[in-house]
Amino acid sequence: MALILGIDPGSLKTGFGVINTIGSKNEYIGSGVIRLPAESPLPARLKIIFRSLIEIIEEYQPQQMAVEQVFVSKSAGSALKLGQARGAAIVAGVHSELEVFEYEARKVKQSVVGTGAADKYQVQHMVKHLLRLSATPQEDAADALAVALCHAHTHQHLVATTKSVAFRRGRLV
């Protein structure tokens, strides 16, 4: 059994999703979006991300955190802001002594939808289907749940193919 916190970082909206993995079964625990005030300076928004994730970690008590990696966007400024939001999320996880794993957006989509070129609607649909949800989760929450599912699938695959019993700090033991 492992509680996994998935994070879809953003400087205006940061999605989070928590799943419980028991063997090859994944169970939805909770999800949501941390909405950040656009008029606030970036350092204030980073503080909100950090504190909000600390509260979420205290509430759900996950053992692992999976975060989507920065992708190259149209604007260097946007990519830098996204990277800083990601950093605030990672620091919250490390501060809470969670194991933190990182996944490329294409790998997350490949793991959940079957193609790395999937769009947001396909990700939302598959997250709803895989976690047997009655309603479609919000876009950023669905992305965060997809990150958590990607980590669960990756962990399950590595353990199955190597016959290893544990996965710590990115390594099989």
N, C-alpha and C positions, 0 to 999 in steps of 0.2 A: 504494500500500500504506500502510495506517495501522493501528497498534495503538491500540486504544481501551480505556481503563479505565473501566468503569461502576461507580458507587457508589450503593448504597441505604443511606443513613445511618440510624443508630439509636443511642440511648444505652445499649442493652443488647446489640444485635446490629447490626453493620454488614456488609452484603453487598458483595462485590466480584466483578466479572467482567471478563475480558479477551477481546476478540475481535480478529481480524485482518481488515481489510476490503481486498479486492483487487477493484477495479471495483465490480460489484454483488454480489459474493460475500462472505459473512461466514463466517469460520472460528473455531470455539471454540479458545481457547488455555488458559484456566484460570479457576477461580472458587473462591469459598469464603466463609466467614463469620468475621468477627472477633467472638468472644464476649467480652463484658465482664462483670466481676464485679459483680453487683447490689449487693453490700454495700460496694463501694468508693465514695468520694465522686465526684461528677461530674467535678471537675478531673482526678482520677487516670484516669478512664475516657477523657476527652478526650485525655490524653497517650498512652494505649494506642492509640487510633484513629490519632492522628498518626504515632506511631512505626511502627505496623504497616503503615500505608499507605506510608510512606517505604520500608520493606523490600520491599513488594510492587512499588512503582515501580522500585526498584533491580533486582529479580529479572526483571520482565517488560519493562522499558524502553518503556512506551507513549509515544506522541507526544501524545495527547489524553486528557482526562478529562471524563466526563459525569456530572453529579450530579443526583439527583432533588431538586426544590425542596420546601420545607416546605409542607405542606398544613394547613389549619385542622382541628385535632382537637377532641375533646370537652373536653379539658382544656388550659387556657392553659399550665400548668406543663409538660405533656408536649410541647406545641408548642415551648416555649422550649428544653427539653432537646434536642429533635430539631434545632432550629436551631443549637444549639451544637455538636452532633455533626457536622452538615453543615459548619459553619465549620471545625472541625478537619480534616475531609477536604479542603476547598477549600484551606486553608493548606498541607497536605501537597503538593497538586498544584502550587500556585503556587511553593512552596519548591523543588520539583523542576523548575521552569520548564516545566510542561506548559500547554498551552492548556486552559482550563477552560470547559465549557459547562453550562448548567443547563436542565432540562426539568421541566415540571409533570407530576405523576403521571397526570393524564388524557391528556396528550399521549403519554406513554410507552405507556400501555395502548392508545390509539387506533392508534399506530404499529405495535405488535406484534400485537395481537389484532383490531383493527378497530373497537373500541368503547371509549370512555373510561370506561365503567362496568363493565369486565371485573373478575372476581374473581381472587384469587391463583392458584387452580387453573387458570383459563384462561391466565393469563400463563405459569405453569410449563409447561403443555402446548405452547403456541405457541413458547416459547423452545426447548424440546426438539426440536420439529419444525423450526423455522427453522435451528437450528445442527446438526441431524442428530445429536443426542446419543443414546447407547444407554440412558441412564437419566435420570429426571427430576431436575433439580438441586434443591438445598435451596431453600426458599421465598425467603430473603433473597438468596441467590446468583442465583436466577432473576430476581428483581426487578432486581438490578444488571446482569445480562446484558441484560435488557430495556431498561434505560437506555442501555447501550452500543449496542444495536441501533437504538434510537430515534435516537441521534446519527448513526449510520451512514446510516440511511434519510433523515434530514433533510439531511445533507451531500450525499448522492447526488442527492436531489431538487433542492436549490438549485443544484448544479453543472449538472445536466441542464437545468433550466428557464432558467437565466441564461447558459448556455454559458461560465460562469466556470471557471477552472482551479484556484482555490484558495479556501479558506475560513479566514480567520485572525481570531482574537479576535472571533468573532461576526459578521464582515463578509466579504462576497465581495470578492475582489481579482482 
